[in-house]
Amino acid sequence: MQYTHLGRTGLVVSRLCLGTMNFGSRTSEKNAFAIMDNSLELGINFFDTANAYGSRDFEGETEQIVGRWLDQGGGRRDRIALATKLYLPTSHEPNDRGLSAYHIRKACEDSLRRLQTDHIDLYQMHHIDRGEPSANDKRYWNLPDRDFYWPSHLRREITWEETWQAMELLVQQGKVIYLGSSNFAGWHIACANEKASARNFLGLASEQCLYNLKDRMAEMEVLPACRAYGLGVIPWSPLAGGLLAGTPQGDNKGRRSRLSEEIDANKSKLEAFEALCRELDETEADIALAWLLHNPIVTGPIIGPRTIDQLKGSLRALDLQLDEATLARLDEIWPGPGGEAPEAFAW
């Protein structure tokens, strides 16, 4: 296994991060335990979860599975850097969502209880608090369309002064070590860290963003902001939901339908990508992961294996070295936004 620091911090993490989003919803607890055990044996020490993951609403099912695995002992907790997230509703109560000081305290206590630990190594804000969920939030997380979640007269963005004060207290109490963001825009990262700096606080240590060969929007402003402020980048969906995995991935009708639409929309690109991978005698998934690992700002992509074979197969990407010719061909097949802003769209 290869290791690196999480951004500008001294925390050393593996260059592959084990994602647990499937635990409980598509991976049984027994198989989840086996995947986590094997991850440790392979040297993966960076585990990522969230209080919203799991098949049952508001129960933090995935965190509970990780907690029961940790509770087995054997030095498990001391061997991993444990990351989780907060932001989405955790009950039907109006205060149980977002980044208010009230919710931050309660969400942290609830995660600690479910995870059966006394501290979280990386506590991440799952989204910037914009005062209400977007249509994407409701669709992706299957949130009920009920107005009392975000009543119109209560829709207000939480200030960074309130959020940082609550987060600082968690750090002072030893319940949280580092803080991170997820799905932030570049200017959100800048604003958050400038506000933290004014309080003599470390601020964000990492950003977890959508980033893969197909989805390269982060290159325009998010990655430059992370580089400027010393944040580690933890790409989620590194295989574009299975699109870059070669054989279509998916174990339910809705997922397969969405993937089929993506395959049809990217048919020519996928054919060129598959042809390149055949020339290199490597799998599409390994090339896609190796491309992310080639970027020095990337700490480690989040892999979400549902089987031990998928987990072990991901290790191949660590040994792949992509030459300039291969990188250039990948740029031709999967062109990004044109570089960083403003050069991507202006002189």
HUJO-V805187 format. One line per field, one symbol per residue. psi: psi as a letter, one per 40 degrees, with the letter a starting at -180 (. if undefined). burial: I if it has 16 or more other C-alpha atoms within 10 Angstrom, else O. A space follows every 10 residues. Layout:
psi = ???
burial = ???
//
This chain:
psi = iiiiigbeie hhiiehhhhe dehddehidd dddddddddd deehehhhai eeiiehheef dddddddddd eeafeddeei hhhiiidihe aeidefiafi dddddddddd ddddefieih dhhhhdiihe eiiidddddd efhighdedg ideehhhhid dddddddddd ddeedhdiii ihfiiddddd ddddddddef idaheihhih hiddgedddd ddddddddef iihghifeef fedeechhii fidddddddd dddddfdddd ddddddddde fiiddddddd ddddhdehdh ihigieiddd ddddddddeh hhiddddddd dddghaeeai ieddei.
burial = OOIOOIIOOO OIIIIIIIII IIIIOIIOIO IIIOIIOOII OOIIIIIIII IIIIIOOOII IIIIIIIIII OOOOOOIOOI IIIIIIIIII OOOIIIIIII IOIIOOIIII IIOIIIOOII IIIIIIIIIO IIIOOOOOOO OOIOOOOOII OOOOOOOIOI OOIIOIIIOI IOOOIIIIII IIIIIIOOII OIIIIIOOOO OOIIIIIIII IIIIIIIIII IIIIIIIOII IIIIIIIIII IIIIIIOOOI OOOOOOOOIO OOIOOOOOII OIIIOIIOOO OOIIIIIIII IIIIOOIIII IIIIIIOIOO IOOIIOIIOI OOOOOIOOOI OOIIOIOOII OOOOOOO
//
